[in-house]
Amino acid sequence: MSTITIERPSTEAVESTSPPAGAFTARRADLIEALTSTSLAVAKRGSLPIMGQVLLTCRNGDLTMTTFDGEFAVIVRLPGAATADGQLLLEHAGLTKTLAAIAKGERKADADAMTITVISTTSGPVLAASGYEIPLHASPSVQDFPTLPPVMPGTHVVDRAAFSQTAARVLVAADRGDTLPILTGVRLTLERDSVHLVATDRYRLATARLSATGTSDETTLVLGAFLGKVLKRMSGQTLSISVDNTDGTRWVTWSAGQTTALTLELAGEYPKVASIIPANTECTVTVDRKALAAATIKAAAITKAAAGANTPVRLVVSPAGITVAPSVETGQGQVRAPELDATITGITEMTIGANPTFLGDMLAAFAGETITLHLDTPSKPFVATNEPTGLTDPGAYLHVLMPVRVTD
């Protein structure tokens, strides 16, 4: 990843002394929600202490809460909450714990509705709620908070709910380890009429495209784990996205509702994956998705008991249907499993080994009543789509699995 240099922010509207501290009043539930969202960009222990702070900016009647760990930033706005202009720099964990403690013994509805007021005194900020007044530890120098990259207007707009759902399905295939950091990312190709997402961990690949309104063409790579988490914290009808270059470093801005996030682009060349997806295959199997998922769960459990963890299950195609057969250490030829009715085209006899966890994840990423498996040979990747025509539909969600070698 690129090295981030923490600089003092511009002292716009700030003279030689610290700016006014500001004040605000908000519902406790709203503050908790904002702190939960901004926690995604709070640095872990062992980092610079300033990276564990939350910057609270009161301006023009609005409260803005900002966190930044050098790679990610989250900004949440609470309209109408500010009662005096200024800025406060508070420990994120300390403020979160104080808001949790002040609600102890209260019913959830009462705790959520509790009015929280933070005011500035000559001794520092004070939190007031339900007759309590609690001093808060504030950093003496707001100017020490690192400068964020500019928050740029979105160049692409998508339906937020559709994008979040699509991203979740694609992120299933992103790597969660640290062996190859580039594979922990999701590649976004932003076009003038669509957004294309791709993720792979070398053993599986997921890709999808959805409609967008854009003004440019960009390709970027962002950490999948952060994207998945921050999308769950966003609301609103639309999501705007932009890719911007700040002093030689590329940042991606995401904005929806009252929440904005910035993510540092992952450095490196993403693997070329287009050739992994076949244009056509020798066999298609269309089967009830829930039945196939249930059969996979049972076959995986039997396989684990009979042959140990990390042992593949077997997808067995026959003229009568498809079977998810468990694997055993000895006597594989004696194994029988229930056959599922299926519509099969092309080759009607084939056995393919599959990682049971990855197969289960793949089936869970779909929502339709049926799923179509596009199979070629036992040694080639196979693809799942919603419809039999999925391989030729440019907007289809595709999920590819690498087969696992099995022997009788």
NUDRENDO-676051 format. One record per residue (C-alpha): residue in three letters; x, y, z; residue number from 1. Coordinates in steps of 0.1 Angstrom, whole numbers, plus 5000, padded with zeros to 4 digits. Example, Ala and Ser with C-alpha at 12.3 -4.5 7.8 and 13.67 -1.06 7.14 Angstrom:
% residues 2
ALA  5123  4955  5078  1
SER  5137  4989  5071  2
% end
This chain:
% residues 408
MET  5000  5000  5000  1
SER  5011  5036  4995  2
THR  5027  5054  5024  3
ILE  5005  5081  5040  4
THR  5022  5111  5053  5
ILE  5003  5128  5081  6
GLU  5004  5165  5078  7
ARG  4989  5193  5097  8
PRO  4957  5204  5081  9
SER  4952  5237  5065  10
THR  4945  5263  5092  11
GLU  4917  5277  5072  12
ALA  4897  5300  5094  13
VAL  4921  5291  5123  14
GLU  4945  5316  5137  15
SER  4974  5310  5160  16
THR  4951  5297  5187  17
SER  4929  5266  5187  18
PRO  4894  5271  5171  19
PRO  4863  5273  5193  20
ALA  4853  5239  5207  21
GLY  4817  5240  5196  22
ALA  4787  5223  5212  23
PHE  4759  5200  5201  24
THR  4727  5182  5212  25
ALA  4715  5149  5197  26
ARG  4696  5118  5204  27
ARG  4718  5091  5220  28
ALA  4708  5066  5193  29
ASP  4719  5089  5165  30
LEU  4753  5094  5182  31
ILE  4757  5057  5187  32
GLU  4749  5050  5151  33
ALA  4774  5076  5140  34
LEU  4801  5063  5163  35
THR  4795  5028  5150  36
SER  4799  5039  5114  37
THR  4830  5060  5121  38
SER  4846  5031  5141  39
LEU  4854  5015  5107  40
ALA  4882  5041  5102  41
VAL  4896  5041  5138  42
ALA  4931  5028  5140  43
LYS  4938  4997  5160  44
ARG  4959  4997  5191  45
GLY  4996  5003  5185  46
SER  4989  5030  5160  47
LEU  4994  5067  5165  48
PRO  4970  5079  5193  49
ILE  4956  5107  5170  50
MET  4943  5079  5147  51
GLY  4920  5067  5175  52
GLN  4903  5101  5178  53
VAL  4870  5113  5164  54
LEU  4869  5149  5151  55
LEU  4835  5166  5158  56
THR  4829  5196  5137  57
CYS  4799  5219  5145  58
ARG  4792  5243  5116  59
ASN  4761  5259  5103  60
GLY  4738  5239  5126  61
ASP  4752  5205  5116  62
LEU  4774  5181  5135  63
THR  4800  5162  5115  64
MET  4819  5132  5130  65
THR  4851  5122  5112  66
THR  4876  5094  5117  67
PHE  4907  5087  5096  68
ASP  4934  5059  5100  69
GLY  4955  5068  5070  70
GLU  4939  5043  5046  71
PHE  4902  5048  5053  72
ALA  4880  5077  5064  73
VAL  4844  5078  5075  74
ILE  4824  5110  5078  75
VAL  4789  5111  5092  76
ARG  4767  5142  5093  77
LEU  4740  5148  5119  78
PRO  4719  5177  5105  79
GLY  4706  5202  5130  80
ALA  4726  5189  5160  81
ALA  4751  5217  5164  82
THR  4743  5245  5188  83
ALA  4776  5264  5186  84
ASP  4802  5264  5159  85
GLY  4836  5249  5166  86
GLN  4856  5216  5167  87
LEU  4863  5190  5193  88
LEU  4887  5161  5191  89
LEU  4877  5133  5214  90
GLU  4889  5097  5220  91
HIS  4865  5076  5199  92
ALA  4865  5046  5223  93
GLY  4861  5069  5254  94
LEU  4831  5087  5240  95
THR  4815  5053  5229  96
LYS  4820  5038  5264  97
THR  4805  5069  5281  98
LEU  4774  5068  5259  99
ALA  4770  5031  5267  100
ALA  4775  5037  5305  101
ILE  4750  5066  5307  102
ALA  4722  5043  5295  103
LYS  4728  5015  5319  104
GLY  4695  5004  5336  105
GLU  4674  5022  5310  106
ARG  4649  5005  5287  107
LYS  4662  5004  5251  108
ALA  4636  5028  5239  109
ASP  4643  5053  5266  110
ALA  4681  5049  5262  111
ASP  4677  5055  5224  112
ALA  4656  5086  5229  113
MET  4679  5101  5256  114
THR  4691  5136  5248  115
ILE  4729  5140  5249  116
THR  4744  5175  5251  117
VAL  4780  5183  5248  118
ILE  4791  5218  5258  119
SER  4825  5235  5261  120
THR  4836  5249  5294  121
THR  4869  5266  5305  122
SER  4880  5232  5318  123
GLY  4871  5213  5287  124
PRO  4840  5196  5271  125
VAL  4813  5182  5293  126
LEU  4786  5156  5284  127
ALA  4752  5162  5300  128
ALA  4724  5137  5300  129
SER  4696  5127  5324  130
GLY  4708  5149  5351  131
TYR  4745  5137  5348  132
GLU  4774  5159  5338  133
ILE  4805  5140  5328  134
PRO  4838  5157  5318  135
LEU  4853  5144  5285  136
HIS  4889  5141  5277  137
ALA  4896  5162  5247  138
SER  4928  5166  5227  139
PRO  4942  5201  5233  140
SER  4950  5205  5196  141
VAL  4924  5200  5169  142
GLN  4950  5209  5143  143
ASP  4969  5176  5150  144
PHE  4941  5156  5134  145
PRO  4954  5144  5100  146
THR  4943  5161  5068  147
LEU  4918  5140  5048  148
PRO  4920  5138  5010  149
PRO  4895  5161  4994  150
VAL  4859  5147  4993  151
MET  4851  5150  4956  152
PRO  4816  5150  4939  153
GLY  4806  5116  4926  154
THR  4812  5108  4890  155
HIS  4790  5077  4890  156
VAL  4756  5072  4907  157
VAL  4740  5038  4913  158
ASP  4710  5025  4932  159
ARG  4725  5020  4967  160
ALA  4705  4989  4978  161
ALA  4712  4972  4945  162
PHE  4749  4980  4946  163
SER  4751  4968  4983  164
GLN  4734  4935  4975  165
THR  4756  4930  4944  166
ALA  4788  4938  4962  167
ALA  4779  4914  4990  168
ARG  4775  4886  4965  169
VAL  4808  4894  4947  170
LEU  4828  4899  4980  171
VAL  4821  4862  4989  172
ALA  4850  4854  4965  173
ALA  4875  4879  4979  174
ASP  4905  4866  4998  175
ARG  4905  4870  5035  176
GLY  4941  4861  5042  177
ASP  4973  4882  5038  178
THR  4994  4859  5016  179
LEU  4984  4879  4985  180
PRO  4971  4913  4996  181
ILE  4960  4922  4961  182
LEU  4934  4894  4962  183
THR  4917  4910  4993  184
GLY  4904  4937  4970  185
VAL  4875  4940  4947  186
ARG  4881  4955  4913  187
LEU  4857  4981  4902  188
THR  4854  4991  4866  189
LEU  4833  5023  4864  190
GLU  4818  5030  4830  191
ARG  4794  5056  4818  192
ASP  4764  5033  4820  193
SER  4775  5006  4844  194
VAL  4797  4994  4873  195
HIS  4815  4961  4870  196
LEU  4827  4943  4901  197
VAL  4852  4913  4903  198
ALA  4867  4894  4932  199
THR  4888  4863  4934  200
ASP  4909  4843  4959  201
ARG  4923  4820  4932  202
TYR  4900  4792  4941  203
ARG  4867  4810  4931  204
LEU  4857  4841  4913  205
ALA  4826  4862  4914  206
THR  4816  4890  4890  207
ALA  4786  4912  4884  208
ARG  4776  4943  4865  209
LEU  4748  4968  4873  210
SER  4735  4999  4858  211
ALA  4750  5033  4866  212
THR  4749  5069  4855  213
GLY  4785  5081  4850  214
THR  4806  5108  4834  215
SER  4839  5090  4830  216
ASP  4857  5056  4827  217
GLU  4878  5044  4857  218
THR  4892  5012  4870  219
THR  4902  5009  4907  220
LEU  4908  4983  4934  221
VAL  4896  4987  4970  222
LEU  4898  4965  5001  223
GLY  4868  4942  5000  224
ALA  4864  4938  5038  225
PHE  4861  4976  5044  226
LEU  4837  4981  5014  227
GLY  4814  4953  5027  228
LYS  4813  4968  5062  229
VAL  4808  5004  5052  230
LEU  4781  4997  5027  231
LYS  4760  4982  5056  232
ARG  4763  5015  5074  233
MET  4749  5036  5045  234
SER  4714  5046  5038  235
GLY  4696  5066  5011  236
GLN  4683  5059  4977  237
THR  4715  5064  4957  238
LEU  4752  5058  4962  239
SER  4777  5081  4944  240
ILE  4813  5070  4936  241
SER  4843  5088  4924  242
VAL  4880  5080  4919  243
ASP  4904  5109  4925  244
ASN  4941  5115  4924  245
THR  4955  5135  4953  246
ASP  4992  5143  4952  247
GLY  4999  5110  4933  248
THR  4977  5089  4956  249
ARG  4943  5075  4943  250
TRP  4913  5076  4966  251
VAL  4878  5063  4961  252
THR  4849  5083  4976  253
TRP  4816  5067  4985  254
SER  4787  5088  4996  255
ALA  4751  5079  5005  256
GLY  4726  5096  5028  257
GLN  4745  5113  5056  258
THR  4776  5090  5053  259
THR  4807  5094  5032  260
ALA  4837  5071  5031  261
LEU  4871  5073  5015  262
THR  4892  5043  5007  263
LEU  4928  5043  4996  264
GLU  4932  5024  4964  265
LEU  4951  4991  4967  266
ALA  4984  4991  4949  267
GLY  4994  4964  4925  268
GLU  4982  4947  4893  269
TYR  4950  4927  4896  270
PRO  4952  4892  4879  271
LYS  4937  4888  4845  272
VAL  4906  4868  4851  273
ALA  4886  4872  4819  274
SER  4899  4839  4805  275
ILE  4887  4820  4835  276
ILE  4851  4824  4825  277
PRO  4842  4802  4796  278
ALA  4821  4814  4767  279
ASN  4802  4781  4767  280
THR  4805  4747  4783  281
GLU  4798  4710  4774  282
CYS  4770  4706  4800  283
THR  4744  4727  4819  284
VAL  4725  4715  4849  285
THR  4695  4735  4861  286
VAL  4683  4724  4895  287
ASP  4664  4736  4925  288
ARG  4688  4758  4944  289
LYS  4676  4752  4980  290
ALA  4676  4714  4974  291
LEU  4711  4715  4961  292
ALA  4722  4737  4990  293
ALA  4706  4713  5015  294
ALA  4723  4683  4998  295
THR  4756  4701  4999  296
ILE  4753  4708  5037  297
LYS  4745  4671  5044  298
ALA  4773  4658  5021  299
ALA  4798  4681  5036  300
ALA  4789  4669  5072  301
ILE  4792  4633  5062  302
THR  4825  4639  5043  303
LYS  4840  4657  5074  304
ALA  4830  4628  5096  305
ALA  4841  4600  5072  306
ALA  4872  4615  5056  307
GLY  4881  4646  5076  308
ALA  4880  4684  5071  309
ASN  4891  4699  5037  310
THR  4880  4668  5018  311
PRO  4859  4676  4987  312
VAL  4824  4665  4980  313
ARG  4814  4652  4945  314
LEU  4789  4666  4921  315
VAL  4778  4636  4901  316
VAL  4758  4643  4869  317
SER  4738  4615  4854  318
PRO  4710  4613  4828  319
ALA  4685  4612  4857  320
GLY  4697  4643  4876  321
ILE  4725  4655  4899  322
THR  4739  4641  4932  323
VAL  4760  4658  4958  324
ALA  4779  4627  4971  325
PRO  4800  4627  5002  326
SER  4836  4614  5001  327
VAL  4849  4586  5023  328
GLU  4883  4573  5030  329
THR  4876  4538  5017  330
GLY  4848  4522  4997  331
GLN  4839  4553  4977  332
GLY  4823  4531  4951  333
GLN  4797  4520  4976  334
VAL  4786  4556  4984  335
ARG  4750  4564  4974  336
ALA  4732  4598  4978  337
PRO  4698  4611  4968  338
GLU  4695  4622  4932  339
LEU  4680  4656  4926  340
ASP  4657  4662  4896  341
ALA  4675  4685  4871  342
THR  4672  4697  4835  343
ILE  4705  4687  4818  344
THR  4718  4697  4784  345
GLY  4749  4683  4767  346
ILE  4771  4657  4784  347
THR  4750  4638  4809  348
GLU  4776  4619  4828  349
MET  4803  4637  4848  350
THR  4818  4638  4883  351
ILE  4835  4670  4896  352
GLY  4851  4675  4930  353
ALA  4843  4707  4949  354
ASN  4853  4724  4981  355
PRO  4821  4720  5002  356
THR  4825  4754  5020  357
PHE  4831  4772  4987  358
LEU  4802  4753  4971  359
GLY  4779  4763  5000  360
ASP  4790  4799  4998  361
MET  4783  4799  4960  362
LEU  4748  4786  4964  363
ALA  4740  4810  4992  364
ALA  4751  4840  4970  365
PHE  4721  4833  4947  366
ALA  4684  4840  4955  367
GLY  4664  4824  4927  368
GLU  4644  4792  4929  369
THR  4667  4775  4905  370
ILE  4704  4777  4897  371
THR  4723  4766  4866  372
LEU  4757  4750  4867  373
HIS  4778  4752  4836  374
LEU  4802  4723  4835  375
ASP  4829  4714  4811  376
THR  4854  4687  4823  377
PRO  4863  4676  4858  378
SER  4896  4696  4856  379
LYS  4881  4729  4844  380
PRO  4864  4756  4864  381
PHE  4826  4755  4865  382
VAL  4802  4784  4866  383
ALA  4769  4791  4884  384
THR  4743  4815  4871  385
ASN  4707  4823  4878  386
GLU  4695  4814  4844  387
PRO  4707  4788  4817  388
THR  4716  4818  4795  389
GLY  4738  4834  4822  390
LEU  4770  4830  4803  391
THR  4758  4851  4774  392
ASP  4741  4878  4796  393
PRO  4765  4907  4802  394
GLY  4746  4918  4833  395
ALA  4744  4883  4849  396
TYR  4760  4875  4883  397
LEU  4786  4848  4876  398
HIS  4802  4826  4903  399
VAL  4831  4804  4893  400
LEU  4846  4775  4913  401
MET  4879  4757  4907  402
PRO  4873  4720  4908  403
VAL  4892  4697  4933  404
ARG  4907  4665  4920  405
VAL  4890  4634  4933  406
THR  4897  4597  4929  407
ASP  4876  4566  4935  408
% end
